[in-house]
Amino acid sequence: TRADKLTAASLDALVLEIAGGEPSKSPAGAQDLWATRLDVGVHRDSVVLAVGGGVVGDLAGFVAATYARGLAFFQAPTSLLAQVDSSVGGKVGVNLPGGKNMVGAFWQPRGVIIDVAVLATLPDREYRAGLAEVVKYGVIMDADFFAFLEGHTAELNRRDPATLREVIARCCRLKADIVEADEREESGRRATLNYGHTVGHAIEAATNYQGVLHGEAVAIGMLCESRLAEAAGRVTAEETKRQHDLIAALHLPTACPEGLDAEELLRLMWRDKKVQAGEIRFVLPTKIGHAELVGGIAASSILSAVSG
């Protein structure tokens, strides 16, 4: 079995598998895992090891955080998106039908184990979805890193291991810096990691978490939110174009799927966790390498940016 090496080391191991995709990351999915743990007698000294992409890590981490009031937890992310983003920082949770990650906790893993070699096994779309989160780090935190990505699209497109090691290490360091400063999103700094996510999560909810991968939705969301920043005079058209060109060069989508209604997306944005004091707040860039949390944006501006 997949747990042979653990068994050989005299460890009792239980392997639980879930179906791939966001629909598995649900309260029902958590209930199934809680019930199985109870049935087999999992105790508080047990350890949860999440082997998989972001869905597996978020769900397994949420179950670890809540079962028996907290079990030790390790992440072994196997997708690029999970390696550079969701496995680091301790956010775990499940989706509700109308909102992404609306039930969850902060539960830090004891460790994150990353093997770049597993990325060679990813389907093309899954790999590219992770590149969207990589681009995000450059926009919100590191202009030099963004320029590095612009100069290494060929290497990224062919999954060059040396380039990926450098990119993954840089993303993990950037995220760790933010999490160390604002673990529970109390100062607003950690919220900048949600660049592209306000629109992106709305796209995912509008498509019932099927048909559009998380990273694809974030890629679209970043461009929508950069257009919003551009309309507010916060960034230039050239800075939006640089993002568009990099996202396109990495073969990620740059426009909302056909048939999505802008008014419906706006309605779904009101469920975003960054909504505060009766207004939707967006992470908007002020330049390549810096972003801020901004509120007070007119609905007409949001609809225009989403429709653009």
Backbone bond lengths (Angstrom), bond angles and torsions (degrees), N, CA, C in turn:
res aa  C-N    CA-C-N  psi(-1)  N-CA   C-N-CA  omega(-1)  CA-C   N-CA-C  phi
1 T - - - 1.455 - - 1.516 109.44 -
2 R 1.355 114.83 175.96 1.469 119.42 -179.71 1.531 111.97 -70.83
3 A 1.318 117.02 -10.62 1.467 120.03 -179.16 1.519 112.27 -104.92
4 D 1.352 117.56 15.33 1.464 121.05 -175.80 1.524 112.69 -55.59
5 K 1.334 116.61 -43.19 1.464 119.06 -176.56 1.529 111.33 -67.32
6 L 1.319 116.96 -33.49 1.457 119.82 176.89 1.519 110.33 -69.62
7 T 1.327 115.96 -41.55 1.461 120.06 178.63 1.524 110.45 -63.76
8 A 1.332 115.80 -40.07 1.466 120.01 179.00 1.523 111.66 -63.83
9 A 1.317 116.71 -24.48 1.462 121.19 178.07 1.530 111.57 -91.16
10 S 1.349 115.72 16.02 1.471 122.41 177.47 1.523 113.18 66.40
11 L 1.331 115.31 31.90 1.459 120.72 176.06 1.522 109.37 -108.89
12 D 1.313 116.36 134.86 1.460 120.60 173.74 1.520 108.43 -75.76
13 A 1.316 117.02 124.89 1.465 120.43 -175.76 1.529 110.57 -128.53
14 L 1.307 115.62 135.86 1.458 122.97 175.41 1.520 107.63 -120.59
15 V 1.325 118.07 121.28 1.459 122.62 -179.97 1.523 108.86 -99.26
16 L 1.323 116.07 121.21 1.459 122.15 176.74 1.520 108.49 -117.03
17 E 1.301 117.82 129.83 1.457 121.92 -179.13 1.516 110.19 -113.03
18 I 1.347 115.30 146.66 1.463 120.59 174.82 1.522 108.26 -125.84
19 A 1.323 115.45 157.72 1.464 120.08 176.65 1.518 109.69 -69.76
20 G 1.327 115.83 146.38 1.460 119.55 178.71 1.515 111.55 -69.68
21 G 1.341 116.20 156.32 1.462 121.03 175.10 1.512 114.09 103.79
22 E 1.329 115.65 155.11 1.464 122.59 -176.65 1.534 114.21 -58.33
23 P 1.349 121.14 -31.54 1.465 118.57 179.38 1.528 113.97 -57.53
24 S 1.338 118.02 -25.44 1.471 120.34 178.14 1.521 112.02 -71.14
25 K 1.322 116.54 -22.95 1.474 121.01 -176.49 1.529 108.85 -86.43
26 S 1.329 115.11 71.22 1.462 121.23 -171.73 1.519 110.12 -134.79
27 P 1.342 118.40 164.97 1.467 119.95 173.76 1.527 112.05 -57.15
28 A 1.337 117.21 -36.14 1.460 119.76 178.05 1.521 111.01 -65.33
29 G 1.334 116.73 -38.65 1.457 120.07 177.42 1.518 111.60 -64.11
30 A 1.329 116.62 -41.21 1.464 120.70 176.95 1.526 110.54 -64.53
31 Q 1.332 116.81 -41.76 1.462 120.99 179.04 1.525 111.29 -58.33
32 D 1.326 116.63 -42.72 1.467 120.10 179.07 1.524 111.15 -61.16
33 L 1.319 116.22 -41.98 1.465 119.77 -178.31 1.529 111.11 -72.03
34 W 1.332 117.36 -38.13 1.476 119.46 175.24 1.526 110.47 -60.00
35 A 1.341 115.98 -47.29 1.462 120.95 -176.83 1.522 111.66 -63.27
36 T 1.327 117.04 -40.28 1.463 120.24 178.92 1.514 110.44 -64.08
37 R 1.315 117.14 -42.87 1.464 120.07 178.47 1.524 110.95 -60.68
38 L 1.309 116.03 -40.57 1.464 119.49 179.19 1.525 110.41 -65.51
39 D 1.316 116.16 -41.72 1.466 120.80 -177.83 1.521 112.36 -63.15
40 V 1.331 116.93 -38.41 1.474 119.61 -175.38 1.526 112.22 -93.45
41 G 1.324 117.48 -3.37 1.454 120.09 175.58 1.507 115.54 82.49
42 V 1.326 116.99 40.37 1.466 120.34 174.80 1.526 109.00 -68.78
43 H 1.336 116.50 134.86 1.462 121.01 -177.15 1.525 110.69 -116.09
44 R 1.321 116.24 177.57 1.462 121.19 -173.98 1.519 112.88 -69.60
45 D 1.317 117.43 -15.86 1.469 118.75 176.57 1.524 112.16 -91.29
46 S 1.336 117.12 5.98 1.459 121.20 176.74 1.528 110.36 -75.60
47 V 1.321 116.29 158.24 1.462 123.07 -179.46 1.522 108.75 -122.87
48 V 1.326 116.41 135.00 1.460 122.14 176.59 1.520 109.03 -99.93
49 L 1.329 116.85 127.07 1.461 122.60 175.22 1.524 107.57 -115.95
50 A 1.320 117.11 115.44 1.466 122.37 -179.48 1.522 109.07 -93.06
51 V 1.321 117.14 111.34 1.464 122.41 179.20 1.523 107.78 -111.86
52 G 1.306 117.12 106.88 1.457 120.46 -178.45 1.509 111.12 158.51
53 G 1.319 115.46 -163.32 1.451 121.17 -179.67 1.516 112.49 -86.07
54 G 1.332 115.75 -161.38 1.450 120.74 -174.95 1.511 113.81 -63.28
55 V 1.329 117.78 -36.15 1.462 120.75 179.10 1.526 110.31 -62.84
56 V 1.326 116.57 -46.83 1.462 120.74 179.19 1.527 110.54 -62.46
57 G 1.330 116.74 -45.58 1.461 120.04 -178.79 1.517 112.91 -63.40
58 D 1.330 116.71 -43.76 1.464 120.31 -179.46 1.524 111.50 -65.72
59 L 1.332 116.73 -44.51 1.455 120.58 -178.19 1.523 111.70 -70.79
60 A 1.329 117.19 -48.11 1.462 120.42 179.38 1.527 110.60 -62.26
61 G 1.328 116.60 -38.84 1.453 119.91 178.69 1.518 112.43 -66.37
62 F 1.329 116.45 -38.60 1.469 120.28 178.11 1.527 110.48 -65.38
63 V 1.324 116.53 -42.54 1.461 120.30 177.79 1.525 109.74 -64.54
64 A 1.326 117.27 -40.61 1.465 120.49 177.31 1.525 111.27 -62.82
65 A 1.324 116.84 -39.62 1.467 120.83 -177.64 1.517 112.33 -68.51
66 T 1.322 117.15 -28.26 1.469 120.93 -170.27 1.517 114.21 -107.78
67 Y 1.336 118.39 -27.07 1.459 119.45 -178.30 1.528 109.81 -73.64
68 A 1.337 116.39 130.35 1.472 122.08 -179.36 1.533 111.26 53.47
69 R 1.331 115.79 30.18 1.480 123.88 -179.91 1.529 113.03 61.24
70 G 1.320 115.80 25.30 1.461 118.01 169.95 1.513 114.53 124.80
71 L 1.334 116.37 118.64 1.456 122.96 175.40 1.528 109.47 -115.01
72 A 1.318 116.19 149.56 1.475 120.43 174.64 1.523 108.62 -59.78
73 F 1.328 115.70 148.70 1.458 121.06 -164.58 1.527 109.25 -146.87
74 F 1.341 116.51 131.94 1.463 122.44 173.98 1.527 108.70 -125.07
75 Q 1.324 115.64 147.06 1.462 121.82 175.84 1.528 109.67 -108.24
76 A 1.344 115.79 134.31 1.465 121.84 170.74 1.525 106.58 -128.21
77 P 1.338 117.21 77.31 1.465 120.82 -173.18 1.532 112.26 -69.62
78 T 1.327 115.85 136.96 1.466 120.61 -177.38 1.521 112.94 -113.95
79 S 1.320 118.30 -2.99 1.469 121.25 174.83 1.524 109.02 -109.62
80 L 1.318 116.90 155.45 1.462 119.95 178.72 1.515 110.86 -62.44
81 L 1.330 117.41 -41.15 1.463 120.39 -179.47 1.527 110.59 -59.40
82 A 1.330 116.54 -44.65 1.456 119.18 179.50 1.520 111.93 -68.39
83 Q 1.328 117.43 -36.42 1.459 120.11 -178.65 1.521 112.35 -65.88
84 V 1.328 117.36 -37.33 1.467 119.28 -175.97 1.515 112.98 -94.72
85 D 1.341 117.90 -11.79 1.457 116.94 -171.82 1.528 113.73 -140.16
86 S 1.321 117.70 -72.31 1.464 118.54 -165.30 1.518 114.21 -70.48
87 S 1.335 118.80 -23.10 1.467 119.73 -179.35 1.524 112.63 -77.93
88 V 1.315 116.84 -16.27 1.463 122.11 -176.08 1.530 109.61 -106.63
89 G 1.322 117.01 129.06 1.456 118.82 172.63 1.505 116.21 118.02
90 G 1.338 118.04 -16.60 1.459 119.67 172.05 1.507 117.30 85.18
91 K 1.332 119.00 7.24 1.460 119.74 174.95 1.530 108.94 -81.08
92 V 1.327 115.99 124.32 1.460 121.08 178.33 1.519 107.75 -134.08
93 G 1.341 117.16 154.33 1.453 117.57 -179.86 1.506 113.56 168.25
94 V 1.324 113.96 -175.45 1.461 121.98 179.56 1.521 109.07 -132.25
95 N 1.334 114.69 163.69 1.464 121.35 179.10 1.523 110.91 -92.29
96 L 1.310 116.06 152.40 1.457 122.55 164.05 1.524 107.59 -103.99
97 P 1.330 118.79 160.98 1.470 119.46 -176.50 1.521 113.92 -53.39
98 G 1.323 117.62 -34.36 1.455 119.44 -177.42 1.511 115.31 -104.82
99 G 1.348 118.37 6.33 1.465 118.65 -176.43 1.513 112.49 -159.65
100 K 1.330 114.89 135.38 1.462 121.77 -178.37 1.528 110.32 -78.52
101 N 1.338 116.78 132.76 1.466 123.08 173.27 1.529 113.15 56.10
102 M 1.326 116.97 35.53 1.463 119.64 -176.27 1.529 113.08 -81.60
103 V 1.326 118.34 -13.20 1.462 122.22 175.14 1.519 107.28 -124.02
104 G 1.332 116.96 122.20 1.455 117.08 -176.94 1.511 112.91 -175.18
105 A 1.319 115.12 -166.40 1.458 121.63 -176.81 1.520 109.31 -154.37
106 F 1.326 115.04 166.96 1.453 121.33 167.11 1.531 106.50 -99.49
107 W 1.320 117.32 113.93 1.464 121.60 -176.90 1.524 107.97 -143.04
108 Q 1.321 115.10 100.27 1.455 119.94 -173.05 1.530 111.96 -71.58
109 P 1.328 117.86 133.02 1.463 119.69 173.49 1.527 110.30 -68.71
110 R 1.341 115.43 150.52 1.470 119.39 174.99 1.523 110.50 -68.75
111 G 1.320 116.50 -24.24 1.458 120.66 178.90 1.519 110.45 -169.33
112 V 1.335 115.56 158.53 1.465 122.54 176.71 1.519 107.41 -124.73
113 I 1.324 116.22 122.17 1.467 122.54 -175.84 1.529 108.42 -108.87
114 I 1.333 117.12 115.12 1.464 121.36 -174.67 1.525 110.51 -118.27
115 D 1.322 115.68 127.80 1.456 123.07 175.50 1.526 107.78 -121.93
116 V 1.325 116.82 111.10 1.467 121.58 -177.72 1.526 111.29 -62.16
117 A 1.326 117.75 -27.57 1.466 120.98 -175.95 1.526 112.40 -60.63
118 V 1.342 117.63 -29.12 1.471 118.81 -177.62 1.526 111.77 -67.31
119 L 1.324 117.51 -19.51 1.463 120.00 -178.38 1.524 112.04 -65.97
120 A 1.331 117.30 -22.05 1.465 120.62 177.94 1.525 111.99 -66.55
121 T 1.338 116.87 -18.11 1.466 120.65 -177.70 1.522 112.74 -91.71
122 L 1.332 118.10 -6.96 1.463 120.95 -174.86 1.532 111.78 -74.25
123 P 1.337 117.08 141.59 1.466 119.44 168.14 1.527 109.74 -59.94
124 D 1.315 116.63 153.65 1.459 120.89 -174.22 1.527 112.71 -56.22
125 R 1.326 117.41 -47.10 1.470 119.82 -177.86 1.528 111.35 -61.92
126 E 1.331 116.54 -41.56 1.461 120.03 -179.19 1.526 110.66 -63.57
127 Y 1.317 116.40 -41.23 1.464 119.92 178.53 1.522 110.39 -62.95
128 R 1.315 116.31 -48.23 1.466 120.00 -176.79 1.532 111.64 -66.25
129 A 1.320 117.34 -32.07 1.459 119.65 177.48 1.529 110.99 -58.96
130 G 1.321 116.43 -35.27 1.457 119.15 177.30 1.511 113.34 -68.43
131 L 1.321 117.02 -28.95 1.467 120.15 179.61 1.532 111.72 -64.38
132 A 1.334 117.24 -25.76 1.467 119.39 178.11 1.525 110.66 -61.95
133 E 1.326 116.53 -43.17 1.466 119.13 178.87 1.526 111.15 -67.61
134 V 1.321 117.54 -30.66 1.462 121.32 175.89 1.530 109.84 -63.46
135 V 1.326 116.82 -47.34 1.460 121.29 177.95 1.525 110.63 -58.52
136 K 1.325 116.18 -39.79 1.464 121.27 -179.39 1.522 111.82 -54.19
137 Y 1.326 117.29 -44.40 1.467 120.23 -178.43 1.519 111.49 -60.63
138 G 1.315 116.54 -39.80 1.452 119.00 178.40 1.513 112.26 -63.41
139 V 1.333 116.80 -41.84 1.467 120.61 -177.83 1.517 111.09 -66.51
140 I 1.326 117.65 -43.96 1.470 119.15 -170.43 1.522 114.07 -88.78
141 M 1.370 117.17 -18.93 1.460 117.47 -170.42 1.518 116.39 -136.15
142 D 1.343 118.83 -24.92 1.457 117.72 -163.85 1.528 110.42 -149.58
143 A 1.320 116.31 94.86 1.463 121.09 -178.46 1.529 111.68 -63.52
144 D 1.336 117.51 -36.62 1.463 120.15 178.62 1.531 110.56 -64.54
145 F 1.325 116.20 -38.92 1.461 120.26 178.21 1.529 110.43 -65.88
146 F 1.327 116.82 -40.32 1.468 120.21 176.81 1.532 110.12 -59.34
147 A 1.325 116.78 -44.14 1.463 120.68 178.69 1.531 111.11 -64.72
148 F 1.325 116.40 -36.96 1.468 120.33 175.97 1.530 110.03 -59.69
149 L 1.330 117.05 -43.79 1.461 120.81 179.08 1.525 110.83 -63.14
150 E 1.333 116.20 -42.04 1.467 119.79 178.09 1.525 111.11 -58.62
151 G 1.321 116.66 -35.19 1.458 120.97 -177.31 1.523 114.38 -87.17
152 H 1.338 117.28 -3.51 1.462 120.02 -175.88 1.527 112.29 -130.26
153 T 1.332 116.92 30.85 1.469 118.69 -179.86 1.532 111.11 -64.92
154 A 1.328 117.52 -35.55 1.470 119.88 -179.91 1.526 110.36 -63.00
155 E 1.328 116.26 -44.33 1.469 119.99 178.95 1.522 111.35 -64.65
156 L 1.326 116.68 -40.77 1.463 119.96 179.17 1.529 110.89 -66.60
157 N 1.314 116.27 -39.67 1.461 119.42 -179.27 1.531 112.35 -65.76
158 R 1.315 117.12 -28.68 1.471 118.60 178.53 1.533 111.68 -99.30
159 R 1.327 117.45 9.25 1.471 123.62 175.71 1.533 111.63 59.89
160 D 1.307 116.58 45.26 1.458 121.31 179.52 1.530 110.14 -62.30
161 P 1.333 118.59 120.01 1.469 120.91 -173.73 1.529 114.30 -58.65
162 A 1.318 117.60 -41.92 1.465 119.95 -178.15 1.528 110.79 -64.61
163 T 1.323 116.47 -42.70 1.462 120.03 177.69 1.519 110.71 -64.30
164 L 1.320 116.91 -41.78 1.459 120.47 -179.74 1.521 111.89 -64.52
165 R 1.314 117.28 -39.42 1.467 119.05 177.71 1.522 110.61 -60.62
166 E 1.328 116.45 -43.47 1.463 120.39 179.37 1.523 110.94 -64.68
167 V 1.326 116.71 -43.50 1.467 121.73 -178.06 1.524 110.99 -66.12
168 I 1.320 117.12 -46.09 1.463 120.44 -177.71 1.522 110.77 -65.04
169 A 1.319 116.85 -44.17 1.467 119.94 179.33 1.523 110.97 -61.22
170 R 1.339 116.51 -40.57 1.468 119.62 -179.32 1.527 110.96 -66.67
171 C 1.325 116.87 -42.88 1.465 120.11 179.88 1.533 111.38 -63.64
172 C 1.323 116.15 -42.56 1.464 119.33 179.29 1.526 111.02 -63.20
173 R 1.321 116.79 -39.58 1.461 120.17 179.34 1.533 111.05 -66.39
174 L 1.329 116.43 -42.65 1.458 120.08 179.25 1.527 110.80 -62.93
175 K 1.328 116.74 -44.32 1.462 118.39 -179.97 1.521 111.37 -67.43
176 A 1.328 116.97 -41.49 1.462 119.93 179.43 1.524 111.32 -59.80
177 D 1.326 117.50 -38.37 1.463 120.87 178.44 1.523 110.73 -59.50
178 I 1.322 116.34 -43.24 1.465 119.78 -179.82 1.520 111.32 -69.86
179 V 1.325 116.74 -44.29 1.463 120.23 -177.93 1.532 110.85 -63.49
180 E 1.316 116.52 -39.76 1.465 119.87 178.42 1.524 111.56 -61.67
181 A 1.316 116.31 -32.49 1.469 120.47 -178.23 1.529 112.77 -85.35
182 D 1.345 116.87 -24.40 1.475 119.16 -173.20 1.524 109.29 -155.23
183 E 1.341 116.01 66.51 1.465 119.94 -172.81 1.526 112.55 -58.01
184 R 1.326 117.94 -41.68 1.465 120.99 -172.44 1.533 113.80 -106.93
185 E 1.316 116.25 23.85 1.473 122.05 176.68 1.525 112.00 55.55
186 E 1.319 115.90 46.35 1.458 120.21 -179.34 1.524 112.57 -94.82
187 S 1.325 117.24 -26.65 1.464 119.40 -179.86 1.527 112.41 -97.09
188 G 1.309 116.69 -13.85 1.461 120.72 -177.18 1.515 113.17 96.96
189 R 1.346 117.20 -12.36 1.467 118.21 -177.05 1.522 111.17 -68.63
190 R 1.347 116.75 -42.83 1.466 118.32 -178.68 1.529 111.02 -65.35
191 A 1.319 116.45 -27.34 1.465 119.52 -179.69 1.521 111.73 -60.59
192 T 1.338 118.14 -23.46 1.465 119.13 179.98 1.536 111.76 -64.60
193 L 1.340 116.73 -19.35 1.458 119.75 175.61 1.528 111.65 -66.11
194 N 1.331 116.31 -11.89 1.462 120.97 -179.92 1.524 112.63 -91.15
195 Y 1.320 117.47 18.58 1.458 119.29 175.32 1.529 109.25 -57.09
196 G 1.331 115.21 129.35 1.458 120.79 -178.57 1.511 114.40 84.04
197 H 1.344 116.89 -11.40 1.454 120.53 -172.68 1.527 114.08 -86.15
198 T 1.331 118.15 -26.41 1.466 118.41 179.08 1.526 109.60 -62.74
199 V 1.306 116.73 -49.68 1.463 120.74 175.53 1.526 110.14 -71.61
200 G 1.327 116.94 -40.77 1.459 120.57 -177.14 1.516 112.99 -60.77
201 H 1.329 117.20 -45.27 1.464 119.97 178.58 1.525 111.22 -64.12
202 A 1.326 117.17 -35.85 1.468 120.02 177.44 1.529 110.55 -64.12
203 I 1.328 116.72 -40.04 1.471 120.61 177.52 1.523 110.16 -62.90
204 E 1.334 116.59 -42.89 1.464 119.66 179.11 1.526 111.41 -62.46
205 A 1.340 116.75 -44.63 1.462 119.84 -179.85 1.516 111.15 -65.50
206 A 1.343 116.61 -39.63 1.473 120.76 -178.48 1.520 111.72 -66.08
207 T 1.322 117.04 -24.85 1.470 121.04 179.41 1.528 111.54 -103.65
208 N 1.362 115.68 16.16 1.467 121.50 177.13 1.527 112.55 56.95
209 Y 1.348 115.68 34.07 1.461 122.37 177.04 1.525 112.16 57.99
210 Q 1.311 116.37 28.03 1.459 120.89 179.37 1.536 108.92 -136.13
211 G 1.302 116.00 138.95 1.457 120.37 175.82 1.511 114.29 94.76
212 V 1.335 117.81 -28.02 1.462 122.30 177.94 1.526 107.78 -124.37
213 L 1.321 117.08 118.16 1.463 120.13 178.25 1.525 110.26 -71.86
214 H 1.343 115.60 155.66 1.469 119.92 -178.03 1.525 112.07 -54.38
215 G 1.322 117.17 -47.67 1.460 119.88 -179.04 1.513 112.80 -64.83
216 E 1.321 117.18 -34.75 1.460 120.55 176.09 1.516 110.56 -64.42
217 A 1.342 116.48 -42.24 1.460 120.26 178.14 1.524 111.49 -64.93
218 V 1.323 117.28 -37.08 1.468 121.39 178.04 1.530 110.34 -66.99
219 A 1.331 117.58 -39.95 1.467 120.60 178.24 1.525 110.16 -58.53
220 I 1.322 116.30 -47.24 1.474 120.86 177.53 1.517 110.04 -63.16
221 G 1.336 115.93 -44.22 1.461 120.59 -178.28 1.510 113.40 -62.06
222 M 1.334 117.46 -37.90 1.460 119.74 178.63 1.522 111.06 -61.21
223 L 1.313 116.70 -42.49 1.461 119.19 -179.46 1.520 111.33 -68.87
224 C 1.333 117.16 -39.07 1.472 119.95 175.48 1.520 110.56 -60.68
225 E 1.316 116.46 -44.68 1.462 120.36 -176.58 1.525 111.68 -73.76
226 S 1.326 117.63 -29.38 1.461 119.07 173.84 1.528 110.30 -68.90
227 R 1.345 117.20 -38.14 1.469 119.50 175.25 1.523 110.45 -63.05
228 L 1.313 116.53 -36.28 1.470 120.57 176.42 1.527 110.19 -63.34
229 A 1.323 116.72 -43.16 1.467 121.12 177.24 1.522 110.90 -65.26
230 E 1.314 115.81 -38.34 1.461 120.79 179.49 1.527 110.62 -63.62
231 A 1.335 116.58 -43.99 1.464 120.85 179.80 1.523 111.62 -64.26
232 A 1.335 115.77 -28.64 1.465 120.34 178.53 1.522 112.48 -86.45
233 G 1.329 117.30 1.76 1.455 121.08 179.30 1.511 114.03 76.58
234 R 1.331 116.98 20.05 1.457 120.64 -177.28 1.523 112.16 -90.09
235 V 1.336 117.83 -31.26 1.457 121.67 176.06 1.524 108.53 -133.57
236 T 1.306 115.33 164.99 1.460 120.04 -179.64 1.525 110.38 -91.26
237 A 1.325 115.41 163.21 1.464 120.59 175.70 1.521 110.67 -60.65
238 E 1.318 116.92 -33.54 1.467 121.15 179.70 1.526 110.74 -64.56
239 E 1.334 117.36 -38.54 1.461 119.90 179.97 1.529 111.15 -68.92
240 T 1.314 116.75 -35.66 1.468 119.51 173.72 1.518 110.15 -66.37
241 K 1.326 116.78 -41.41 1.465 120.83 -179.68 1.528 111.18 -63.43
242 R 1.322 117.51 -39.04 1.467 119.43 178.24 1.526 110.82 -60.32
243 Q 1.323 115.95 -41.21 1.462 118.82 177.16 1.528 110.84 -64.74
244 H 1.329 115.67 -45.47 1.468 120.21 179.35 1.522 110.53 -57.94
245 D 1.316 116.83 -46.62 1.467 120.53 -175.65 1.523 111.39 -66.62
246 L 1.336 117.72 -38.42 1.463 120.49 178.99 1.528 110.20 -68.51
247 I 1.320 117.01 -45.03 1.462 120.78 179.16 1.528 110.30 -61.30
248 A 1.329 117.08 -43.03 1.465 120.76 178.80 1.523 111.17 -65.52
249 A 1.347 117.41 -39.11 1.466 120.93 -179.44 1.528 111.56 -65.69
250 L 1.330 116.17 -24.24 1.462 120.95 177.59 1.523 111.47 -92.65
251 H 1.331 115.89 9.73 1.466 123.62 174.70 1.529 112.52 61.38
252 L 1.324 115.11 41.55 1.462 122.49 174.59 1.525 109.09 -105.68
253 P 1.332 118.24 154.00 1.470 120.19 -179.78 1.523 111.71 -67.93
254 T 1.313 115.80 148.83 1.464 121.27 -178.20 1.524 112.56 -120.24
255 A 1.321 118.48 -0.04 1.468 121.53 -178.87 1.515 109.71 -141.30
256 C 1.327 116.37 153.49 1.461 121.86 179.41 1.533 110.23 -60.45
257 P 1.322 117.10 146.32 1.466 119.43 175.52 1.527 110.48 -57.99
258 E 1.299 115.78 146.12 1.464 119.77 178.82 1.525 110.31 -61.71
259 G 1.332 114.76 143.66 1.450 120.03 176.36 1.508 114.64 95.49
260 L 1.343 118.21 -12.14 1.462 119.52 178.01 1.522 109.50 -77.64
261 D 1.323 116.09 133.47 1.453 121.98 -178.02 1.527 109.84 -91.07
262 A 1.332 116.89 128.10 1.467 121.07 -177.58 1.522 111.61 -61.63
263 E 1.324 117.81 -37.92 1.464 121.07 179.45 1.529 110.71 -64.35
264 E 1.335 116.49 -38.49 1.460 120.28 177.73 1.519 110.86 -66.50
265 L 1.323 117.25 -40.19 1.464 120.14 176.91 1.522 110.85 -62.14
266 L 1.322 116.93 -41.31 1.468 120.67 178.59 1.528 110.28 -62.89
267 R 1.329 116.90 -41.67 1.466 119.82 178.54 1.523 110.64 -60.51
268 L 1.320 116.63 -41.59 1.463 120.54 -179.94 1.524 111.83 -68.56
269 M 1.328 117.80 -29.48 1.469 120.38 178.61 1.530 112.02 -64.17
270 W 1.317 117.32 -24.85 1.459 119.99 178.92 1.527 111.99 -66.81
271 R 1.328 117.26 -14.45 1.463 121.22 177.58 1.523 111.87 -90.74
272 D 1.315 117.01 -0.60 1.459 121.10 -178.22 1.520 110.30 -64.76
273 K 1.335 116.22 143.97 1.465 120.68 -177.40 1.520 112.80 -66.93
274 K 1.327 118.44 -15.24 1.465 120.58 179.65 1.533 112.58 -86.50
275 V 1.332 117.63 -3.10 1.467 120.09 176.40 1.524 108.39 -62.38
276 Q 1.315 115.73 131.05 1.458 120.55 -177.76 1.520 109.57 -152.65
277 A 1.322 115.30 139.61 1.466 121.34 177.57 1.526 111.97 53.77
278 G 1.319 115.78 38.57 1.455 120.27 174.68 1.514 114.91 73.69
279 E 1.329 118.11 23.61 1.460 119.45 177.80 1.532 110.74 -144.06
280 I 1.339 114.20 146.16 1.458 119.99 175.05 1.523 108.06 -78.41
281 R 1.309 115.84 131.04 1.462 120.23 177.85 1.533 109.16 -109.58
282 F 1.307 114.98 136.72 1.457 121.96 -179.15 1.521 110.17 -116.50
283 V 1.321 115.53 150.19 1.462 120.74 168.09 1.518 106.69 -88.12
284 L 1.325 115.62 115.76 1.464 120.06 -176.70 1.524 110.06 -121.85
285 P 1.330 116.79 135.74 1.465 119.62 177.16 1.529 111.24 -72.66
286 T 1.334 115.46 148.50 1.457 120.93 170.68 1.530 110.23 -106.55
287 K 1.322 114.49 -15.12 1.459 123.54 174.45 1.515 106.04 -173.12
288 I 1.308 118.12 169.06 1.456 120.09 172.87 1.526 107.69 -66.31
289 G 1.326 116.82 116.84 1.455 121.20 -179.13 1.507 114.22 112.61
290 H 1.345 117.90 -2.15 1.469 119.38 -179.96 1.520 109.60 -154.77
291 A 1.343 115.56 139.15 1.465 120.89 178.24 1.520 109.19 -144.24
292 E 1.320 115.56 158.04 1.464 121.96 -178.13 1.519 109.81 -137.84
293 L 1.346 115.96 156.67 1.456 122.10 175.44 1.525 108.36 -85.52
294 V 1.342 116.24 124.92 1.462 121.30 -171.64 1.523 109.94 -130.22
295 G 1.327 116.00 135.83 1.462 121.51 175.55 1.519 110.66 -119.75
296 G 1.324 115.02 -174.12 1.453 120.24 176.05 1.515 114.71 72.40
297 I 1.313 117.23 28.88 1.473 120.50 -178.54 1.525 109.56 -94.72
298 A 1.315 116.30 132.91 1.457 121.42 -176.75 1.525 111.11 -66.36
299 A 1.327 115.07 144.53 1.463 120.35 179.55 1.527 110.90 -58.82
300 S 1.320 117.10 -36.44 1.465 119.87 -179.43 1.525 111.50 -62.40
301 S 1.330 116.22 -36.68 1.473 120.25 178.42 1.521 111.09 -68.00
302 I 1.331 115.95 -39.09 1.461 120.34 178.92 1.528 109.97 -64.51
303 L 1.318 116.12 -46.17 1.462 120.02 -179.42 1.527 111.25 -62.68
304 S 1.316 116.84 -38.17 1.455 120.34 178.80 1.524 111.29 -65.87
305 A 1.345 116.84 -42.70 1.461 120.39 -179.24 1.523 111.72 -65.77
306 V 1.323 116.37 -38.75 1.450 120.68 -179.71 1.519 111.48 -70.44
307 S 1.323 115.92 -35.03 1.458 120.90 -177.95 1.526 112.48 -79.62
308 G 1.344 116.30 -17.26 1.470 120.40 -174.20 1.478 113.57 -70.06
